């Protein structure tokens, strides 16, 4: 079986109402897509900008919006931002030639900023998670639907080669009916990081393990019920919810996701495993990914039993999501993860983090 990223992503149908991107007259290659970025304070902001700048055959990065003057000064000479033009939001959003905006603000302003971009007619790449309000998230997707625009959520594991292989294996039925998913995503948080993450009542499950929850919903769909188990290890020091477990109930399966910010080996231990009635798929670690595939019978070129599967090494953590976004903007394909999926993920993230659905 061909389990490359390309084989997975070409299984979707073309989206209605996707904005086609104009081609250069007489040229063999389409014109570059003009993009900008709003915000630099998200944990992934510099990486996302660096990816778009690196993909210079696809994107023309017109500039970055950062209203905080001290922040602009602090990042101006860093590798990701060196030589970039800083714009006002009005300058960026009023530019009719700009097709898309990457929204990389602090988490609390992600969704309001995204709505502004949509109202200006821009496709958006929106970093995770989509705020703490379910109603605001719904309003954002409704705005995109009304305008025929795309929201690409920044759940980075979607384009991880191991997860792309997993999604294909599940789709092809190699594992049989899925019965179990387990995942863990943690780290050892320093005191400054704890202070920063304490701003999110949902803790690390909300801010970090949302990547794994997105994968759970990709495999199993919207859960019937989500139960959160949260612990504050040092309440005398801070309010950070640092040790969490969420249980996702399905009619024939149970998924569990852990997020532990007290783990000195959290990075190397990060993993995701799917088990079905005919096989299992293990990813550990997540980055760079290592895969172990177990089958109860031979499938394609894979033998019965467990085997390690060598993974294609990505050119960059965020490169493939922006390559995919370019295809969507040009009308070549639909984004596989639609609004109904993203809303189901966001509801699951909030419930798994112990947050209310307002």
C-alpha positions as CSV (number, residue, x, y, z in Angstrom):
1,X,0.0,0.0,0.0
2,X,1.2,3.5,-0.8
3,X,1.1,5.3,2.6
4,X,2.7,8.5,1.6
5,X,1.2,11.9,2.6
6,X,0.1,12.4,-1.0
7,X,-1.9,9.2,-1.1
8,X,-3.8,10.2,2.0
9,X,-4.5,13.7,1.1
10,X,-5.8,13.0,-2.4
11,X,-8.8,11.0,-1.1
12,X,-10.9,14.0,-0.5
13,X,-13.3,15.6,-2.9
14,X,-13.0,19.1,-4.2
15,X,-14.7,21.8,-2.1
16,X,-17.5,23.9,-3.3
17,X,-16.9,27.6,-3.2
18,X,-13.1,27.4,-2.6
19,X,-11.4,30.5,-4.0
20,X,-9.4,29.6,-7.1
21,X,-6.0,31.3,-7.3
22,X,-5.1,33.0,-10.6
23,X,-2.3,31.8,-12.7
24,X,0.4,33.9,-14.3
25,X,-0.5,34.4,-17.9
26,X,1.6,32.1,-20.1
27,X,3.5,30.6,-17.2
28,X,3.7,26.9,-16.4
29,X,3.6,27.5,-12.7
30,X,0.8,29.3,-10.7
31,X,1.5,32.6,-9.2
32,X,2.7,32.8,-5.6
33,X,0.1,33.2,-3.0
34,X,0.4,36.4,-1.1
35,X,0.1,35.8,2.7
36,X,0.6,37.6,6.0
37,X,0.8,36.8,9.6
38,X,-1.0,38.4,12.5
39,X,0.7,37.9,15.9
40,X,4.0,36.6,17.1
41,X,3.2,35.5,20.7
42,X,1.9,32.0,20.0
43,X,4.4,29.2,20.8
44,X,4.4,28.2,17.1
45,X,4.4,31.7,15.6
46,X,8.1,31.8,14.6
47,X,8.0,28.3,13.2
48,X,4.9,29.0,11.1
49,X,6.4,32.2,9.6
50,X,9.7,30.4,8.9
51,X,7.9,27.7,7.1
52,X,6.0,30.1,4.8
53,X,9.2,32.1,4.1
54,X,11.0,28.8,3.3
55,X,8.3,27.8,0.8
56,X,9.1,30.7,-1.4
57,X,7.9,28.8,-4.5
58,X,4.4,28.9,-3.1
59,X,4.1,32.0,-0.9
60,X,5.0,35.6,-1.0
61,X,5.0,36.7,2.7
62,X,4.0,40.4,2.6
63,X,4.6,41.1,6.3
64,X,3.7,40.5,9.9
65,X,1.3,42.4,12.3
66,X,2.5,42.8,15.8
67,X,1.0,45.7,17.7
68,X,3.3,45.3,20.7
69,X,6.3,47.6,20.1
70,X,8.5,46.0,22.7
71,X,7.7,42.6,21.1
72,X,8.6,43.9,17.7
73,X,11.9,45.2,18.9
74,X,12.7,41.9,20.7
75,X,12.1,39.7,17.6
76,X,13.2,42.0,14.8
77,X,16.6,40.5,14.5
78,X,15.8,36.9,15.2
79,X,16.2,34.3,12.4
80,X,12.5,33.9,11.7
81,X,11.7,37.6,11.6
82,X,14.9,39.1,10.2
83,X,14.1,41.4,7.2
84,X,10.4,41.0,7.6
85,X,8.1,44.0,7.1
86,X,5.9,44.9,10.0
87,X,2.4,46.1,9.1
88,X,-0.7,47.3,10.8
89,X,-3.7,45.0,10.8
90,X,-5.5,47.5,8.6
91,X,-2.7,47.5,6.1
92,X,-2.7,43.7,5.9
93,X,-6.4,43.1,5.8
94,X,-7.2,45.9,3.4
95,X,-4.7,44.5,0.8
96,X,-7.0,42.8,-1.7
97,X,-4.1,40.8,-3.1
98,X,-3.5,39.0,0.2
99,X,-5.3,35.6,0.0
100,X,-4.5,34.2,3.4
101,X,-3.4,35.1,6.9
102,X,-1.7,32.9,9.5
103,X,-3.2,33.8,12.9
104,X,-0.5,33.4,15.6
105,X,-1.6,35.7,18.5
106,X,-1.8,34.7,22.1
107,X,-4.5,32.0,22.5
108,X,-7.1,34.3,24.1
109,X,-7.2,36.5,20.9
110,X,-6.9,33.8,18.2
111,X,-10.6,33.5,17.4
112,X,-11.5,37.2,17.5
113,X,-8.5,37.9,15.2
114,X,-9.5,35.0,12.9
115,X,-13.0,36.5,12.6
116,X,-11.6,39.8,11.5
117,X,-9.5,38.1,8.8
118,X,-12.5,36.2,7.5
119,X,-14.6,39.3,7.4
120,X,-11.8,40.8,5.3
121,X,-12.2,37.9,2.9
122,X,-9.0,36.0,3.8
123,X,-8.5,32.3,4.2
124,X,-6.8,31.6,7.5
125,X,-4.4,29.2,9.1
126,X,-5.4,29.3,12.8
127,X,-3.1,28.0,15.5
128,X,-4.4,25.9,18.2
129,X,-6.5,25.7,20.4
130,X,-9.4,27.7,19.1
131,X,-9.9,29.7,22.3
132,X,-11.9,28.8,25.4
133,X,-15.4,29.6,24.1
134,X,-17.4,27.0,22.1
135,X,-19.9,29.6,21.0
136,X,-17.1,31.9,19.6
137,X,-15.6,28.9,17.8
138,X,-19.0,28.1,16.2
139,X,-19.4,31.8,15.1
140,X,-16.0,31.7,13.5
141,X,-16.8,28.7,11.4
142,X,-20.2,30.1,10.5
143,X,-18.5,33.2,9.2
144,X,-16.1,31.1,7.1
145,X,-18.9,29.0,5.7
146,X,-20.9,32.1,4.8
147,X,-18.0,33.5,2.9
148,X,-16.8,30.3,1.3
149,X,-13.4,30.6,3.1
150,X,-11.2,28.0,4.6
151,X,-10.0,27.6,8.2
152,X,-7.0,25.4,8.5
153,X,-6.4,24.6,12.1
154,X,-2.8,24.3,13.3
155,X,-3.0,20.8,14.7
156,X,0.5,19.8,13.5
157,X,0.2,16.0,13.9
158,X,-2.2,15.9,10.9
159,X,0.8,16.2,8.6
160,X,3.2,14.1,10.6
161,X,4.1,11.2,8.3
162,X,3.3,8.6,11.0
163,X,-0.2,10.0,11.6
164,X,-0.8,10.2,7.8
165,X,0.1,6.5,7.6
166,X,-2.1,5.7,10.6
167,X,-5.1,7.5,9.1
168,X,-4.7,5.6,5.8
169,X,-4.3,2.3,7.6
170,X,-7.5,2.9,9.6
171,X,-9.4,4.1,6.5
172,X,-8.3,0.9,4.6
173,X,-9.6,-1.2,7.4
174,X,-6.3,-2.9,8.2
175,X,-6.8,-2.7,12.0
176,X,-10.5,-3.8,11.9
177,X,-13.0,-2.2,14.2
178,X,-11.2,0.1,16.5
179,X,-11.5,-0.7,20.2
180,X,-8.8,1.4,21.9
181,X,-6.8,4.5,21.6
182,X,-4.2,5.8,24.1
183,X,-1.9,8.8,23.9
184,X,0.4,10.9,26.0
185,X,1.9,14.3,25.4
186,X,3.8,15.9,28.2
187,X,7.0,17.7,29.2
188,X,8.7,19.0,32.3
189,X,7.5,22.6,32.7
190,X,9.8,25.2,34.1
191,X,8.4,27.7,36.6
192,X,8.1,30.5,33.9
193,X,6.3,28.0,31.6
194,X,4.0,26.9,34.5
195,X,3.2,30.6,35.1
196,X,2.4,31.1,31.4
197,X,0.3,28.0,31.1
198,X,-1.6,28.7,34.3
199,X,-3.4,31.4,32.3
200,X,-5.4,28.5,30.7
201,X,-7.9,27.0,33.2
202,X,-7.7,23.8,31.0
203,X,-4.0,23.4,31.6
204,X,-1.8,21.4,29.4
205,X,-4.6,19.2,28.0
206,X,-6.1,22.4,26.5
207,X,-2.8,23.9,25.3
208,X,-0.7,20.9,24.3
209,X,-2.6,17.6,24.2
210,X,-5.2,19.1,21.9
211,X,-3.0,17.8,19.1
212,X,-3.7,14.2,20.2
213,X,-7.4,14.9,20.7
214,X,-7.6,16.0,17.1
215,X,-6.1,12.7,16.1
216,X,-8.6,10.8,18.3
217,X,-11.5,12.5,16.5
218,X,-9.9,11.9,13.1
219,X,-9.9,8.2,13.8
220,X,-13.1,7.7,15.8
221,X,-15.3,10.8,15.2
222,X,-17.1,12.8,17.8
223,X,-17.1,11.0,21.2
224,X,-20.3,10.2,23.0
225,X,-18.9,11.4,26.3
226,X,-15.7,13.0,27.6
227,X,-14.6,12.8,31.3
228,X,-11.7,14.9,32.6
229,X,-9.4,14.1,35.5
230,X,-7.3,17.1,36.5
231,X,-4.6,17.6,39.2
232,X,-2.8,20.6,40.5
233,X,0.4,19.3,42.0
234,X,1.6,22.6,43.6
235,X,-1.5,24.7,44.5
236,X,0.6,26.6,47.0
237,X,2.8,27.8,44.1
238,X,0.5,28.3,41.2
239,X,-2.9,27.4,39.7
240,X,-1.5,25.3,36.8
241,X,-3.3,22.1,36.1
242,X,-0.2,20.0,35.4
243,X,-1.3,16.3,35.5
244,X,-4.3,15.3,33.4
245,X,-6.2,12.4,32.0
246,X,-9.2,12.5,29.7
247,X,-11.4,9.5,28.8
248,X,-13.4,9.5,25.5
249,X,-16.3,7.1,25.4
250,X,-17.5,5.6,22.1
251,X,-20.1,2.9,21.4
252,X,-17.4,0.2,20.8
253,X,-14.2,1.9,21.8
254,X,-12.5,3.8,24.7
255,X,-9.8,6.4,24.2
256,X,-7.5,7.9,26.8
257,X,-5.2,10.9,26.5
258,X,-2.8,12.0,29.2
259,X,-0.9,15.3,29.5
260,X,1.8,15.5,32.2
261,X,3.9,18.6,32.7
262,X,5.9,17.0,35.5
263,X,7.6,14.5,33.3
264,X,11.4,15.0,32.7
265,X,11.2,12.5,29.8
266,X,7.9,13.9,28.5
267,X,9.3,14.5,25.0
268,X,10.8,11.1,24.3
269,X,7.7,9.4,25.9
270,X,5.2,11.1,23.8
271,X,3.2,8.5,21.9
272,X,-0.1,7.5,20.3
273,X,-1.5,3.9,19.9
274,X,-4.5,2.6,18.1
275,X,-5.7,-0.9,18.6
276,X,-8.4,-2.7,16.6
277,X,-9.8,-6.3,16.3
278,X,-7.3,-7.0,13.5
279,X,-4.2,-5.1,14.4
280,X,-2.4,-2.2,16.2
281,X,-0.5,0.9,15.2
282,X,2.0,2.4,17.6
283,X,3.7,5.8,17.2
284,X,6.5,6.5,19.8
285,X,8.0,9.0,19.9
286,X,5.8,11.4,18.0
287,X,8.7,13.5,16.6
288,X,10.7,12.4,14.8
289,X,8.1,9.6,14.5
290,X,8.8,5.9,14.9
291,X,6.1,3.4,13.9
292,X,5.4,-0.2,14.9
293,X,2.7,-1.9,13.0
294,X,1.0,-5.1,14.2
295,X,-1.3,-7.2,12.0
296,X,-3.2,-10.4,12.5
297,X,-2.7,-11.2,8.8
298,X,-0.4,-10.1,6.0
299,X,-1.5,-6.8,4.4
300,X,0.0,-5.4,1.3
301,X,3.8,-5.5,1.7
302,X,3.5,-6.0,5.5
303,X,3.7,-9.4,7.2
304,X,1.6,-10.8,9.9
305,X,2.8,-9.8,13.4
306,X,4.7,-6.7,14.6
307,X,7.2,-4.8,12.4
308,X,8.9,-1.5,12.5
309,X,8.0,0.8,9.6
310,X,10.6,3.4,8.5
311,X,9.1,6.8,8.1
312,X,9.8,9.4,5.5
313,X,11.6,12.4,7.2
314,X,9.7,15.6,6.8
315,X,11.4,18.7,5.5
316,X,10.0,20.7,8.4
317,X,7.4,20.4,11.1
318,X,5.0,22.8,9.5
319,X,6.0,22.6,5.8
320,X,3.3,20.1,4.7
321,X,0.4,21.9,6.3
322,X,1.3,25.0,4.3
323,X,1.8,23.0,1.1
324,X,-1.6,21.6,1.6
325,X,-3.1,25.0,2.3
326,X,-1.7,26.3,-1.0
327,X,-3.6,23.5,-2.8
328,X,-6.8,24.5,-1.0
329,X,-6.4,28.2,-1.8
330,X,-5.8,27.4,-5.4
331,X,-9.0,25.3,-5.6
332,X,-7.1,22.1,-6.3
333,X,-8.6,20.2,-3.4
334,X,-10.7,20.5,-0.2
335,X,-9.2,20.6,3.2
336,X,-9.8,17.1,4.7
337,X,-10.7,18.4,8.1
338,X,-13.9,20.4,7.7
339,X,-15.8,22.6,10.0
340,X,-17.9,19.8,11.5
341,X,-14.6,18.0,12.4
342,X,-13.0,21.1,13.9
343,X,-16.1,21.9,16.0
344,X,-16.2,18.3,17.3
345,X,-12.5,18.5,18.2
346,X,-12.9,21.8,20.0
347,X,-15.9,20.5,22.0
348,X,-13.8,17.5,23.0
349,X,-10.8,19.6,23.9
350,X,-12.9,21.8,26.2
351,X,-14.5,18.9,27.9
352,X,-11.2,17.0,28.2
353,X,-9.7,20.1,29.9
354,X,-12.6,20.4,32.4
355,X,-13.9,23.5,30.8
356,X,-17.6,24.3,30.2
357,X,-19.3,24.5,26.9
358,X,-20.8,28.0,27.0
